[in-house]
Amino acid sequence: MSKPILLLTGGSGMVGRNILEHPKTEDWDIVAPSSKVLDLTDHDAVKIFIQRLSPKIIIHAAGHVGGIQANIANPVAFLERNVAIGRNVIMAGYTAGVRRLLNLGSTCMYPRGAENPLREDMILTGELEPTNEGYALAKIMAARLCQYIRQEDPDFQYKTIIPCNLFGRHDKFDPDKSHLLPAIIHKVHQAKIHGEKEVEIWGDGTARREFMYAGDLSDALLKAAADIEKIPNLINCGLGRDHSINEFYAIVADIIGWSGDFTYNISKPIGMPRKLCSIKLQSAWGWSAPTSLRDAISKTYQYYLNEAHK
């Protein structure tokens, strides 16, 4: 008996590659075209591809992504490319009659001044964080498009999962492109091998972030793919707890075995002071992240040493 087809966009990215490594993929015939095979910014190509494939479900994990420096430097690309990608995939699925789609959102969709923990009903209730506004607007557009499709035809299960910050295997460790935790791993490792006594922290280290292992998100996404009718239109996916930037640096330094001092550069941007997801809906759905922060950082550091850092 043939397996149902799952179309995965962003299969070469961190989230996509973690999905492809997960044991639950055995339940699906997964098609994950690379950008060379399918340019997601090409409306006609995406429409034809999805019509011909006729998948049972789409997991839309593709996007033009980057850290705070990249977002500040390239706001046009982060808005325009992500709007195009989201619109093309979602509408191609809709016009082809694909009735199930999981869209990957981002916590940057939440207002910068929203109270923590961030609840799904807070989206579009306030001003966005300027340092990644373009990316956030594109993600909000895609999530709203999914909601409008369901509003017009409830038979279409088009839903958005909003993960907290992610890190893990297949992450980017280049300081010009990386997010916080892989950047910390790279900086502290470099300090260790070069015998440096100090590592600089942007800001004063008190900003708080929630980071989940990407392998855990893949577990949630594949559970949702098999259980999509039971999740709401918007649902956070996270830990429900956070740590300060100082704590992340301290844990990474302990795991790597570096015992120097930290200095602070308060002239650098830090983004929102806190981003903690409410996991009330996630808990009601019956899922929680299985990997502890320390184990997740250890696994990511081993990946950095064995595969990324060569």
C-alpha positions in Angstrom: 0.0 0.0 0.0 1.4 3.4 -1.0 2.1 6.0 1.6 0.4 9.4 1.5 2.5 12.1 -0.1 3.8 15.0 2.1 5.3 18.0 0.3 7.9 19.6 2.4 9.2 23.1 1.5 12.5 24.2 2.9 13.8 20.7 3.1 17.4 21.9 2.9 17.0 24.3 5.8 17.4 23.5 9.5 13.8 22.7 10.2 13.4 20.7 7.0 16.5 18.6 7.5 15.5 17.8 11.1 12.1 16.7 9.8 13.7 14.5 7.2 15.8 12.8 10.0 12.8 12.1 12.2 11.6 8.5 12.6 8.0 9.5 12.0 8.8 10.3 8.3 8.4 6.5 7.7 4.7 7.1 7.7 4.9 9.4 4.6 6.2 9.6 1.1 8.1 12.9 1.5 8.9 15.1 -1.5 11.3 17.9 -0.6 12.4 19.7 -3.7 15.6 21.9 -3.5 15.5 25.5 -4.7 17.3 24.3 -7.8 14.4 21.9 -8.6 11.6 24.3 -7.5 12.0 28.1 -7.1 9.3 29.0 -4.6 9.4 32.7 -5.7 8.2 31.5 -9.1 4.4 31.5 -8.9 3.7 29.5 -12.1 6.4 26.9 -11.3 5.0 26.3 -7.8 1.4 26.1 -9.1 2.3 23.5 -11.7 4.5 21.4 -9.3 1.8 21.1 -6.6 -0.9 20.4 -9.2 1.1 17.5 -10.6 2.3 16.2 -7.3 -1.2 16.3 -5.6 0.1 15.8 -2.1 -2.0 14.8 0.9 -0.5 17.6 3.0 2.0 20.4 2.7 4.4 21.4 5.4 5.6 24.9 4.5 8.9 25.4 6.3 10.7 27.4 3.6 11.7 31.0 4.0 14.4 33.6 3.6 15.9 33.6 7.1 18.7 35.1 9.1 19.8 36.7 12.4 19.3 40.2 13.6 22.2 41.7 11.6 20.9 40.2 8.3 17.4 41.4 9.0 18.6 45.0 9.7 20.8 45.0 6.6 18.3 43.5 4.1 14.7 44.4 5.0 13.5 44.4 1.4 14.5 40.8 0.8 13.1 39.6 4.1 9.7 41.1 3.3 9.4 40.6 -0.5 10.9 37.1 -0.8 9.0 35.8 2.2 5.7 37.3 1.0 6.2 35.7 -2.4 7.1 32.3 -1.0 4.3 32.2 1.4 1.6 33.4 -1.1 2.8 31.0 -3.8 2.9 27.9 -1.7 -0.4 28.5 0.1 -2.4 29.6 -2.9 -1.0 26.8 -5.1 -2.0 24.3 -2.5 -5.5 25.9 -2.3 -6.1 26.0 -6.1 -4.9 22.5 -6.5 -7.4 21.3 -3.8 -4.8 20.2 -1.2 -6.9 20.2 1.9 -4.2 20.1 4.6 -1.4 22.6 5.0 0.9 23.3 8.0 2.4 26.8 7.8 5.4 27.6 9.9 5.2 31.0 11.6 7.5 32.9 13.9 7.3 34.6 17.3 8.4 37.8 15.6 4.8 38.0 14.5 3.9 39.2 18.0 3.9 42.9 19.0 7.1 44.2 20.5 5.2 45.4 23.6 3.0 42.4 24.1 2.9 41.0 27.6 4.6 37.7 28.2 3.8 34.9 27.8 2.7 35.5 24.2 -0.7 34.2 23.4 -1.9 33.5 19.9 -4.7 36.1 20.1 -2.1 38.9 20.6 -1.0 38.9 16.9 -1.9 42.2 15.1 -2.6 44.0 18.4 0.4 46.2 18.4 3.6 47.6 16.8 6.1 45.1 15.6 9.8 44.9 16.6 11.6 47.1 14.0 14.8 44.9 13.8 12.8 42.1 12.0 9.6 43.9 10.9 9.8 42.8 7.2 10.1 39.1 8.1 7.3 39.5 10.7 4.9 41.1 8.2 5.5 38.3 5.7 4.8 35.7 8.3 1.7 37.4 9.5 0.4 37.6 5.9 0.9 33.9 5.4 -0.8 33.0 8.7 -3.8 35.3 7.8 -4.1 33.8 4.4 -4.4 30.4 5.9 -7.1 31.7 8.3 -9.0 33.4 5.4 -9.0 30.1 3.4 -10.4 28.2 6.4 -12.9 31.0 6.9 -14.2 30.6 3.3 -14.1 26.8 3.3 -13.7 25.0 6.7 -12.9 21.7 4.8 -9.4 23.2 4.1 -7.3 22.5 7.2 -4.7 25.3 6.7 -3.1 26.0 10.0 -0.1 27.9 11.4 2.4 26.6 14.0 4.4 29.4 15.7 7.6 28.0 17.1 9.7 29.8 19.6 13.4 30.4 18.8 15.1 27.3 17.4 18.6 25.8 17.3 20.1 22.4 16.7 21.6 20.2 14.0 22.0 21.8 10.6 22.0 25.3 12.1 24.1 28.2 10.7 27.1 29.1 12.8 28.5 31.9 10.7 28.3 35.1 12.9 27.0 37.1 10.0 24.0 34.7 9.4 23.4 32.9 12.7 20.9 33.3 15.4 21.7 33.7 19.1 22.6 30.2 20.3 24.6 29.0 17.4 26.4 32.3 17.5 27.2 31.8 21.2 28.5 28.3 20.5 30.8 29.5 17.7 32.1 32.5 19.7 32.8 30.5 22.9 34.4 27.6 20.9 36.7 30.1 19.1 37.6 31.7 22.4 38.6 28.3 23.8 40.7 27.1 20.8 42.5 30.5 20.5 43.1 30.9 24.3 41.0 34.1 24.5 40.2 35.3 28.0 37.1 37.4 27.1 33.9 37.0 25.0 31.7 39.9 24.1 28.0 39.8 24.8 25.6 42.2 22.9 23.6 44.3 25.3 23.7 43.7 29.1 22.8 40.1 28.9 19.5 40.4 30.7 17.2 40.0 27.7 15.4 36.7 27.8 14.8 34.1 25.1 13.0 30.8 24.7 15.0 28.3 22.6 13.8 24.9 21.6 15.8 22.1 19.9 14.9 21.9 16.2 14.5 18.1 16.4 11.7 18.6 18.9 9.9 21.0 16.5 10.1 18.3 13.8 8.4 15.9 16.3 5.6 18.4 16.8 5.1 19.1 13.1 4.9 15.4 12.2 2.4 14.8 15.0 0.4 17.8 13.7 0.5 16.5 10.2 -1.2 13.3 11.3 -3.5 15.1 13.7 -4.2 18.4 12.0 -7.9 18.5 12.6 -7.2 18.7 16.4 -5.1 21.8 16.5 -6.4 25.4 16.3 -5.8 27.8 13.4 -2.8 29.3 15.3 -0.8 27.4 17.9 2.5 28.2 19.6 5.1 25.5 19.9 7.7 26.0 22.6 8.9 25.2 26.1 6.9 27.7 28.1 10.1 28.8 29.9 13.0 31.0 29.0 16.5 32.0 30.0 18.5 35.2 30.0 21.3 35.8 27.5 23.8 35.6 30.3 22.4 32.1 31.3 22.8 30.9 27.7 26.4 32.0 27.6 27.1 30.4 30.9 25.6 27.0 29.9 27.5 27.0 26.6 30.8 27.9 28.3 30.3 25.1 30.8 29.6 22.5 28.1 32.5 23.7 25.9 34.8 24.0 28.8 35.8 27.6 28.5 36.3 29.6 31.8 37.0 33.2 30.7 35.1 36.4 31.4 32.2 38.0 29.6 32.2 41.7 28.5 29.2 43.7 27.4 28.6 45.9 24.4 25.5 47.9 25.2 25.7 49.8 21.9 24.6 46.7 20.0 20.9 46.0 19.2 19.2 43.2 21.2 15.7 43.1 19.8 12.8 42.5 22.1 13.6 42.3 25.8 11.6 39.1 26.2 9.8 36.6 23.9 8.2 33.8 25.9 5.4 31.7 24.3 2.3 30.7 26.0 2.0 26.9 25.6 -1.6 26.6 26.9 -3.0 25.5 23.6 0.0 23.2 23.0 -0.5 21.5 26.3 -4.2 21.0 25.7 -3.2 19.4 22.4 -1.0 17.0 24.3 2.5 17.7 23.2 5.7 18.8 25.0 9.3 19.1 24.0 11.3 16.0 25.0 14.8 17.4 25.0 16.3 19.5 27.8 18.2 22.7 27.1 21.5 21.3 28.2 21.1 18.1 26.2 20.1 20.1 23.2 23.1 22.5 23.4 25.4 19.4 23.9 24.0 17.8 20.8 24.3 21.0 18.8 27.9 21.5 19.9 28.7 18.0 18.8 27.2 18.7 15.4 29.2 21.9 15.2 32.4 20.0 15.9 31.8 17.0 13.7 29.9 18.3 10.7 29.6 22.1 10.7 33.0 23.1 11.9 35.3 21.7 9.3 
